[in-house]
């Protein structure tokens, strides 16, 4: 009889926990007790790693040290280029009046447990609500995205991995920007792209990065590498399989990404204030550069006023007479020494004025 009562009670608690949120506070408090058990069960592995590190051979350590030095040198060279690109990106975003963050804040976390259910891919990390972790927060390792936080406890959190069957993430091909949805398959070494057109430009070896369209994962982080693309002429969509870039089964230390939590209205207001401050700083020096231009315009307008007088003479005189009157018009400026340079431009303007008189006889002949 007791066994039956306990079985019924267990089933009732499972249904309530699955359908409702009444037991979440109880689970959070129980995690405080279970955290000690996680630490105790993980103690043998920590001891083994400590002993193995103490008895490592000197040759292996020297070889590893040389390899790390080489990698460090290469990474430093890349960092110099990335620093320049980051600064350029910041300047371009300022020009576009964008307030998006370029570098997100991250915090290191450690994996302390895994879900024993083989049909769900979840892990437990040693950072919780007391550490500022929020629901839906992205988690990544040194190679790429791993998943997101789906359950919070005071000092621990549960992370849903990308390969879980209930998880999907918007991605894009890094080579050409093609957008798609990567879904988990239940296999820790495989993702699938849903509803990719059979004619889409995607091929084996393409890198898939997060597109940021879901407003959950930041854009630009590696997600997977395309491993296989199957085209079937009888199907509208291609079968695309990819391998996650993150070491989902081997990574122990993870990174929690703290993205910008401002609303779109707050971002727009901050961007407007930043633009106003930039205008206030850069608006002063721009005014003197445009002042001399209006002073030049009246001088250019006054120059065509001189040819306006001979333009009226061809109507009353023959084409030969205006050419005779032009040298006479050049004599009065010669008496003024200060104005000797401006008349030099008038003969150049007289030549185009001599063409209309030539067309006048042609017009009169047409009328006759």
PyMOL commands that set and color helices and strands:
alter all, ss='L'
color gray80, all
select helices_A, chain A and resi 2-19+24-54+58-95+129-131+264-282+284-313+319-335+340-367
alter helices_A, ss='H'
color red, helices_A
select strands_A, chain A and resi 105-114+122-125+138-140+145-152+157-161+168-173+179-184+191-197+207-210+222-230+237-244+253-258
alter strands_A, ss='S'
color yellow, strands_A
deselect
rebuild
show_as cartoon
